[in-house]
Amino acid sequence: MSQASKRKHVVQEVLGEHMVPSDHQQIVKVLRTPGNNLHEVETAQGQRFLVSMPSKYRKNIWIKRGDFLIVDPIEEGEKVKAEISFVLCKNHVRSLQKEGHWPEAFSEVAEKQNNMNRESQPELPAEPQLSGEGSSSEDDSDLFVNTNHRQYHESEEESEEDEEEEEEAA
């Protein structure tokens, strides 16, 4: 199977399929991604541990902080205690909440995310109307400042003093 076909099937499985966790599976929230296809997660009870990403999801599905997962426990793991079995998207979370399978501890977090997504993007302030005489071409205060470069502040007083010293020296 080509990489494109594999990716297509994995994405269709994650987006289309409705998954309800079984008795041994649990829903967890992603806290961070330390690397090597590992994710630090937290259960509804507040327990933190690492989960591994199976190879079928690697380079096909991206998981970020705040996402919810369904995981299968691994008995022999000390640090890595589970493996990801399903990645939950917003539609899955909503349906699990309606069916009553959603943990109460995550209800507030999911509601905040839904509310943030529903809010419209903040509008940028309108450009001020510039009149020919009122605007100063010397005023660059509204320009973007690159914080990666040193900021040199030159005042008019210093530049006048430098000019006078140069004239006296000549």
Salt bridges, closest charged atoms under 4 A:
GLU13 OE2 - LYS56 NZ 2.92
GLU40 OE1 - ARG32 NE 2.47
ASP67 OD1 - LYS64 NZ 3.59
ASP72 OD1 - HIS24 NE2 3.52
GLU99 OE2 - HIS18 NE2 3.10
GLU99 OE1 - HIS101 NE2 3.80
